[in-house]
Amino acid sequence: MKRFGVPLIAGLTLFIFVFANTVALRLLLLAILLVMAIVHYARERPPLPSFIWIFFGLCLFALSSMWWSVDPAMTLKEVKNEFIYTFLAFFSFYVLAKRDDVLVAGLTGFALAAITMVGLVLGGYIAENMWLYRNYQGGVGNYSTFVIAAVPILMYLIWRVGGVWQRAILVLVLVGLLVAGFWTLNRALWPALLVESLVAAALLASRLPKKYVLGGAAVALVVGGFVWVKSVEVRTGGLQIEEMVLSDPRMPLWDVAEDAIDERPLLGVGFGRGAFGKAYGDRPGSRGDHAHNLFLNRAVQLGLVGLALTVALLGSVGKALWRTFRSHPGEAVSWLAAAGLVYLVGLLAKNMTDDFFIREVSLLFWAIMGLILGAARRRSAVEATPNP
């Protein structure tokens, strides 16, 4: 039981991180996994990635914003959700991913979550012919952001699994996720997937014959572009892309966000996704509780200082993934890092017109980054060990 305990908890934790409305269970599993990680860390004390110091700096700055926040209680709660829990998730998976069975269990948990997600969405549509917001798949924004993670990870698994039936199941799951993604009518999903396709093509072109890569990228662009246009037409009742952009309520909303940044450029109004709405919700053009852009939100909340730290953090994560991809050509960990890099860029593209980098989305992101970079650390340690 001791041998299988850590992989089992790791797989269950990554499985639960995918779903909404699972706060108590996800925190319980994270606490158990954290204890296991601390025990392992105490034995070996592996070095953490250097970008952790940027993470800590951003966390402390966000916490200090309680002093000038429009809602200090909200800020404290959001720091706990978006920094404390996410760091514990990253730390746990990073430390434990040195074990092959933990990496396999984590990816298996993610694949099973994707299968379950397809079942939930299809079941909801069959039962009520509508998106069931009350279910564990969450709203259309959360689900479409999950698809951004699922596409590169499932593509990696399709390449790695050995059996024909396993590959066929994963392909069907991937198709099901994309079909359900169309049903969300989320306009940001397909451009983000197109960005992922371009990044994936660029990475693949460095290792595979370019004619096949370019052909696949061209097909993805044509099909993805067509689906994007059709989803816009269905959502808006026939509006063209140009009309949709010009009539989008985000335009005046972003003007309000820019004015807010001009008013408090260095420190912002306090950390928390709802800070924008609390401070500027009564301004003409404002709507909702946030600015519908990840970086605008961060600049409104924490000013240009917080924005710079956020860009530095995400850029450092991308650099670590890129270094792993370049350092281990031809190995599985290299392609896993490529999947992580595609996921990172796709997530950023998805959140240019919204901000779903919170709660289960951020937990899942940091858990996957910990899993990938922890596996890369293990591989680097093996290479650094001198032959007897």
Residue pairs with C-beta under 8 A, 6 or more apart in sequence:
4 101
5 36
6 33
6 36
6 96
6 99
6 101
6 102
7 99
7 101
7 102
7 104
7 105
8 105
9 29
9 32
9 33
9 36
10 33
10 93
10 96
10 102
10 105
10 106
10 109
11 105
11 106
11 108
11 109
11 112
12 29
12 109
13 26
13 29
13 30
13 33
13 89
13 92
13 109
13 367
14 93
14 106
14 109
14 110
14 113
14 364
14 367
14 368
14 371
15 109
15 110
15 112
15 113
15 116
16 22
16 25
16 26
16 29
16 113
17 26
17 89
17 113
17 360
17 363
17 364
17 367
18 110
18 113
18 114
18 116
18 117
18 146
18 360
18 364
19 113
19 116
19 117
19 136
19 137
19 138
19 360
20 136
20 137
20 138
20 139
20 142
20 359
20 360
21 135
21 136
21 138
22 136
22 360
26 360
26 363
27 85
30 85
30 88
30 89
30 92
33 92
33 93
33 96
34 88
34 91
34 92
36 92
36 96
37 91
37 92
37 93
37 95
37 96
40 95
40 96
40 98
41 91
41 95
44 98
46 95
46 98
46 377
46 381
48 91
48 94
49 94
49 316
49 320
49 373
50 316
51 312
51 313
51 316
51 317
51 320
52 87
54 309
54 312
54 313
54 316
55 83
55 87
55 313
57 309
58 83
58 306
58 309
58 310
58 313
59 79
59 83
59 84
59 87
61 302
61 305
61 306
61 309
62 75
62 78
62 79
62 82
62 83
62 271
62 301
62 302
62 306
63 75
63 76
63 79
63 83
63 271
65 75
65 267
65 268
65 270
65 271
65 301
65 302
65 306
66 72
66 75
66 76
66 270
68 267
68 269
68 270
69 75
69 269
69 270
69 271
69 272
69 275
70 269
70 270
70 275
70 278
70 279
71 270
71 272
71 274
71 275
71 278
72 270
74 270
74 272
74 274
74 275
74 278
75 270
75 271
75 272
75 275
77 272
78 271
78 272
78 273
79 271
81 358
81 359
82 271
82 358
82 362
85 363
86 362
86 363
86 365
86 366
87 366
89 363
89 366
89 367
89 370
90 366
90 367
90 369
90 370
91 370
92 367
92 370
93 102
93 106
93 367
93 368
93 370
93 371
93 374
94 370
94 371
94 373
94 374
94 377
95 374
96 102
96 374
97 103
97 106
97 370
97 371
97 372
97 373
97 374
97 375
97 377
97 378
98 374
98 375
98 377
98 378
98 381
99 378
102 371
103 371
103 374
103 375
106 367
106 371
107 153
107 157
107 371
110 150
110 153
110 368
111 153
111 154
111 157
111 170
111 173
114 150
114 154
114 173
114 174
114 177
115 169
115 173
117 137
117 143
117 146
117 150
117 177
117 180
118 173
118 176
118 177
118 180
120 132
120 135
120 136
120 137
121 131
121 137
121 143
121 176
121 180
121 183
122 176
122 180
124 130
124 131
124 132
124 135
124 137
125 131
125 180
125 183
131 139
131 140
131 183
131 184
133 139
137 143
137 146
138 146
138 360
140 184
140 185
140 186
141 186
141 354
141 356
142 356
142 359
142 360
142 361
143 180
143 181
143 184
144 181
144 184
144 186
144 188
144 189
144 350
145 347
145 350
145 351
145 356
145 361
146 361
146 364
147 177
147 178
147 180
147 181
147 189
147 193
148 189
148 192
148 193
148 196
148 343
148 346
148 347
148 350
149 343
149 346
149 347
149 364
149 365
149 368
150 174
150 177
151 174
151 177
151 178
151 193
151 196
151 342
151 346
152 196
152 200
152 338
152 339
152 340
152 342
152 343
152 346
153 339
153 343
153 368
154 170
154 173
154 174
154 177
155 174
155 200
155 339
156 335
156 336
156 338
156 339
157 170
158 167
158 170
158 171
158 174
159 335
160 332
160 335
161 167
161 170
181 189
181 190
182 227
182 230
182 231
185 231
185 234
185 235
186 231
187 228
187 231
187 232
187 235
187 244
187 353
188 349
188 350
188 352
188 353
188 354
189 231
189 350
190 224
190 225
190 227
190 228
190 231
191 228
191 349
192 346
192 347
192 349
192 350
193 224
193 346
194 220
194 221
194 224
194 225
194 228
195 345
195 346
195 349
196 342
196 343
196 345
196 346
196 349
197 217
197 220
197 221
197 224
198 217
198 221
199 341
199 342
199 345
199 346
200 217
200 338
200 342
201 213
201 214
201 216
201 217
201 220
203 325
203 338
203 341
203 342
204 213
204 216
204 338
205 213
205 214
207 329
207 330
229 241
232 239
232 241
232 244
233 239
236 243
236 244
239 247
249 285
249 287
250 292
250 293
250 353
252 284
252 285
253 285
253 286
253 287
253 288
253 291
253 292
254 291
254 292
254 293
254 296
255 285
256 280
256 283
256 284
256 285
256 286
256 291
257 276
257 280
257 291
257 293
257 296
257 297
257 299
257 300
258 296
259 280
259 283
260 269
260 276
260 279
260 280
260 291
260 300
261 268
261 296
261 299
261 300
261 303
261 304
264 303
265 303
265 304
266 303
266 304
266 305
267 302
267 303
267 305
268 275
268 299
268 300
268 301
268 302
268 303
268 306
269 275
269 276
269 278
269 279
269 300
269 301
270 301
271 301
271 302
271 306
272 301
273 289
273 290
273 297
273 355
273 358
274 289
274 290
275 300
275 301
276 286
276 289
276 290
276 291
276 297
276 300
276 301
277 286
277 288
277 289
277 290
278 289
279 300
280 286
280 300
281 289
290 297
290 355
291 297
291 300
291 355
292 353
292 354
292 355
293 351
293 352
293 353
293 354
293 355
294 348
294 351
294 352
294 355
294 357
295 307
295 310
295 311
295 352
297 355
298 306
298 307
298 310
299 306
299 307
302 309
302 310
314 344
314 348
317 344
317 369
318 341
318 344
318 345
320 373
320 376
321 337
321 338
321 340
321 341
321 344
321 369
321 372
321 373
322 337
322 341
324 333
324 334
324 337
324 372
324 373
324 376
325 334
325 335
325 337
325 338
325 341
326 334
327 334
327 376
327 380
328 334
328 337
328 376
328 379
331 379
333 372
333 375
333 376
333 379
336 372
336 375
337 372
337 376
339 372
340 368
340 369
340 372
340 373
343 365
343 368
344 369
347 357
347 365
350 356
351 357
357 365
